[in-house]
Amino acid sequence: MSGEAQSSAEYIQHHLVNWCAGNCDPVTHQAAGFWAFHVDTLLFGWLLAGLMAWISFAVGRVLTTGTPGTLQNVVESVVEFVQTQVRDIFPGSNPLIGPLAITIFIWVFLMNAMDLIPVDLLPLIGRMFGFEYLKVVPTTDLGTTFALALSVFALIIYYNIKIKGPIGYLKQFLFHPFGKYLIPVNIIMTTIEEVAKPVSLGLRLFGNMFAGELIFMLIALLSLASIFLLPFQVVLGSLWAIFHILIITLQAFIFMLLTIVYLGMAHTSEEEH
């Protein structure tokens, strides 16, 4: 039993290790310093970004007002859905918000959707080409989710300063939420509130996708335990995959929605705030 438990633990641990390059520990293959790069995260993230750009370009070249094709219908539905969210939530107008929201929603969805590929398929192909470690879901890497969250946070700070001015943004820290008589408390509370935005964005997406990936690994372990459990594994894996489609879509939607909300708050004047 201890051998089986160790084997299962090794299986899961192996699938949780990224393809690391640069400043990496030669034993654990984990990042050992700042200049360590998760090559698989970057590779799949860029490939999916390229796929998104190619699909957008291909649809844009053949746009028609007559009888659009299936792909154009799908893209137009996504664009209209995101535009509705922006119109309902975002105050005023900013030509960046719509394209940003669409990009976030589609890109995060595509990265999440990599979790629906059989958990051993791409790592097995990778080992055939000499790559021992390969994680295929970019959003199960904290580097990805926090990079996205910090990019949004940088825009939040930029628009806060642009709309409110440096003095107005500083006043938000000094006098919000309890007024001028509790400035030290206001600074602490507002700082926590601001820092919580990228932290919640990054951790929420990472936590949900990491948990979903871990469940797929546990289901995959059934066939390792006994060949007779293979039919049960197929049924259970299929059911979880169907349910997981809802999770990956919902997480992409939440990340997009919170981005619109936070940027909308940054566009609110001091009086409205």
matplotlib code that plots the C-alpha trace (Angstrom):
import matplotlib.pyplot as plt

x = [0.0, 2.9, 4.3, 1.0, 0.7, 4.2, 3.6, 0.4, 2.2, 5.1, 2.6, 0.9, 4.1, 5.5, 2.5, 2.8, 6.4, 6.9, 9.4, 11.9, 14.7, 17.3, 17.9, 16.3, 17.1, 18.8, 17.2, 13.6, 13.5, 11.7, 12.6, 15.6, 15.7, 14.2, 15.7, 13.8, 11.3, 8.5, 8.9, 5.7, 3.6, 5.1, 4.9, 1.2, 0.2, 1.8, 0.4, -3.1, -2.6, -1.5, -4.5, -6.8, -5.1, -5.2, -8.9, -9.7, -7.7, -9.4, -12.9, -12.1, -11.0, -14.2, -16.8, -20.2, -23.5, -25.4, -25.3, -22.3, -20.5, -20.5, -17.2, -18.3, -21.5, -19.6, -17.2, -20.0, -21.9, -18.8, -18.2, -21.9, -21.9, -18.8, -20.0, -23.2, -21.2, -19.1, -22.1, -23.9, -21.0, -18.4, -19.2, -18.6, -16.5, -13.0, -12.0, -9.5, -12.0, -14.0, -11.0, -9.3, -12.3, -12.7, -9.0, -9.0, -12.2, -11.1, -7.5, -8.3, -11.0, -8.5, -5.9, -8.4, -9.7, -6.3, -7.5, -9.9, -7.1, -6.4, -4.0, -1.3, -1.6, 0.7, 3.2, 3.5, 4.2, 6.6, 8.6, 8.8, 10.7, 12.9, 10.9, 10.5, 8.2, 5.3, 2.4, -0.1, -2.6, -1.0, -3.6, -2.5, 0.8, 0.8, 3.1, 0.4, -2.5, -0.5, 1.0, -2.5, -3.7, -0.7, -1.2, -4.8, -3.6, -1.1, -4.0, -6.1, -3.3, -2.8, -6.4, -6.8, -4.0, -5.2, -8.8, -8.4, -5.0, -2.1, -3.5, -7.0, -5.6, -3.6, -6.7, -8.4, -5.8, -6.0, -9.7, -11.4, -13.4, -13.6, -12.9, -10.1, -10.1, -8.8, -6.1, -3.7, -6.6, -7.7, -4.2, -4.1, -7.7, -7.3, -3.9, -5.4, -8.3, -6.1, -3.6, -6.5, -7.6, -4.7, -4.3, -7.9, -7.8, -4.7, -5.5, -9.1, -8.2, -5.2, -7.0, -10.0, -7.9, -5.4, -8.1, -9.7, -6.4, -5.8, -9.2, -8.3, -5.1, -6.9, -9.3, -6.4, -4.9, -7.9, -6.5, -3.1, -4.7, -6.5, -7.3, -10.8, -11.4, -10.8, -14.6, -15.3, -12.5, -13.8, -17.3, -16.1, -13.6, -16.2, -18.7, -16.1, -15.0, -18.6, -18.9, -15.4, -16.6, -18.8, -15.9, -13.4, -16.0, -17.1, -13.6, -12.8, -16.1, -15.3, -11.8, -13.1, -16.0, -13.8, -11.4, -14.3, -15.5, -12.1, -11.3, -14.8, -14.0, -10.7, -12.7, -15.1, -14.4, -13.5, -17.0, -18.7, -16.3]
y = [0.0, 2.4, 1.6, 2.5, 5.7, 6.7, 5.9, 8.0, 10.9, 10.7, 10.8, 13.9, 15.6, 14.9, 16.5, 19.6, 20.4, 23.0, 22.8, 25.2, 27.0, 29.4, 29.6, 26.3, 23.7, 20.7, 18.2, 19.5, 21.3, 24.2, 27.8, 28.7, 32.4, 35.3, 34.4, 31.1, 30.7, 28.2, 27.5, 25.4, 28.3, 30.8, 28.4, 27.5, 31.0, 32.5, 29.8, 30.4, 34.2, 33.5, 31.3, 34.0, 36.6, 34.3, 33.6, 37.3, 38.1, 35.2, 36.3, 40.0, 39.1, 37.4, 39.5, 39.5, 41.1, 38.5, 35.0, 34.8, 31.5, 29.6, 31.0, 34.6, 33.9, 32.6, 35.6, 38.1, 36.5, 36.8, 40.4, 41.4, 39.6, 41.5, 44.8, 44.4, 43.8, 46.9, 49.1, 47.9, 48.3, 50.8, 54.5, 56.9, 55.6, 54.5, 52.9, 50.6, 48.8, 46.9, 45.3, 44.7, 42.9, 40.7, 39.9, 38.9, 36.8, 34.8, 34.4, 33.3, 30.9, 29.3, 28.9, 27.4, 25.1, 23.4, 21.6, 19.6, 17.8, 14.4, 15.0, 12.5, 13.2, 16.2, 15.3, 11.9, 13.5, 15.9, 12.9, 11.4, 14.6, 14.6, 17.0, 15.4, 18.0, 19.7, 21.5, 22.5, 24.8, 28.2, 29.4, 26.7, 28.7, 31.6, 33.4, 33.6, 34.6, 37.2, 38.6, 39.1, 40.6, 42.9, 44.2, 45.1, 46.7, 48.8, 50.1, 50.7, 52.9, 54.7, 55.6, 56.6, 59.1, 60.2, 60.7, 62.0, 63.5, 62.7, 64.8, 63.3, 59.8, 60.6, 62.0, 58.7, 57.1, 59.9, 60.5, 57.3, 55.6, 57.3, 61.0, 63.4, 62.5, 58.9, 59.4, 56.7, 54.2, 55.4, 54.8, 51.3, 50.4, 51.9, 50.3, 46.9, 47.5, 48.4, 45.5, 43.1, 43.7, 42.0, 39.4, 38.3, 38.4, 36.2, 33.8, 33.2, 32.1, 30.1, 28.3, 27.2, 26.0, 24.3, 22.4, 21.3, 20.0, 18.1, 16.4, 15.3, 13.8, 11.9, 10.5, 9.5, 7.6, 5.1, 3.4, 3.2, 1.5, -1.2, -1.8, -2.8, 0.7, 2.1, 2.2, 4.0, 6.4, 7.2, 7.9, 10.0, 11.9, 12.7, 13.9, 16.1, 17.5, 18.5, 20.2, 21.8, 23.5, 25.7, 26.4, 27.5, 29.7, 31.2, 31.9, 33.7, 35.7, 36.7, 37.8, 39.9, 41.3, 42.3, 44.0, 46.1, 46.9, 47.9, 50.1, 51.6, 52.5, 54.1, 56.3, 57.5, 61.0, 61.8, 63.2, 60.1, 57.8]
z = [0.0, 0.8, -2.6, -4.3, -2.3, -3.2, -6.8, -6.8, -5.0, -7.5, -10.4, -9.1, -8.2, -11.7, -13.3, -11.1, -12.2, -15.0, -17.8, -16.1, -17.9, -16.4, -12.7, -11.8, -9.1, -10.9, -8.4, -8.0, -11.3, -9.5, -9.9, -7.7, -8.4, -10.3, -13.7, -13.9, -16.8, -17.1, -20.8, -21.0, -19.6, -22.0, -24.9, -24.5, -23.5, -26.6, -28.9, -27.6, -28.0, -31.6, -32.2, -30.9, -33.1, -36.2, -35.7, -35.3, -38.5, -40.4, -39.4, -40.1, -43.7, -44.6, -42.7, -44.4, -43.6, -45.6, -44.2, -41.9, -41.3, -38.1, -36.9, -37.6, -35.7, -32.7, -32.7, -33.1, -30.2, -27.9, -29.0, -28.4, -25.0, -23.8, -25.2, -23.2, -20.0, -20.7, -21.5, -18.3, -15.9, -17.2, -16.6, -19.5, -22.5, -23.1, -26.4, -24.6, -22.3, -24.9, -26.7, -23.4, -22.0, -25.1, -25.1, -21.5, -21.8, -24.9, -23.9, -20.3, -21.6, -24.1, -21.5, -19.1, -21.8, -22.1, -18.9, -21.0, -22.9, -21.4, -18.6, -19.8, -23.6, -24.1, -21.4, -23.0, -26.4, -24.7, -23.3, -26.7, -27.8, -24.7, -22.4, -19.0, -17.6, -19.3, -17.8, -20.5, -18.5, -18.3, -15.7, -13.2, -13.0, -10.5, -12.9, -15.5, -13.3, -11.4, -14.6, -15.9, -12.5, -12.2, -15.8, -14.9, -11.7, -13.6, -15.7, -12.6, -11.1, -14.5, -14.9, -11.3, -11.7, -15.1, -14.1, -10.6, -10.9, -8.5, -5.7, -6.1, -6.1, -2.9, -1.3, -1.9, 0.4, 3.0, 3.4, 2.2, 3.8, 7.2, 6.5, 7.6, 11.3, 10.7, 8.1, 9.4, 9.4, 5.9, 4.5, 5.8, 4.7, 1.2, 0.7, 1.7, -0.6, -3.6, -3.0, -2.7, -6.3, -8.0, -5.3, -5.5, -9.3, -9.5, -6.7, -7.7, -11.2, -10.1, -7.3, -9.3, -12.3, -10.1, -8.2, -11.5, -12.8, -9.6, -9.9, -13.4, -12.1, -9.3, -11.9, -14.1, -11.1, -11.2, -14.3, -12.6, -9.6, -11.6, -15.3, -14.2, -13.1, -16.6, -17.6, -14.3, -15.0, -18.5, -17.2, -14.2, -16.3, -19.0, -16.3, -14.7, -18.1, -18.9, -15.5, -15.9, -19.1, -16.8, -14.5, -17.2, -18.8, -15.4, -14.4, -17.6, -17.2, -13.6, -14.5, -17.3, -15.2, -12.3, -14.7, -16.1, -12.5, -11.2, -14.3, -14.0, -10.3, -11.5, -14.0, -11.3, -10.1, -6.5, -5.8, -7.3, -5.5]

ax = plt.figure().add_subplot(projection="3d")
ax.plot(x, y, z, "-o")
ax.set_aspect("equal")
plt.show()
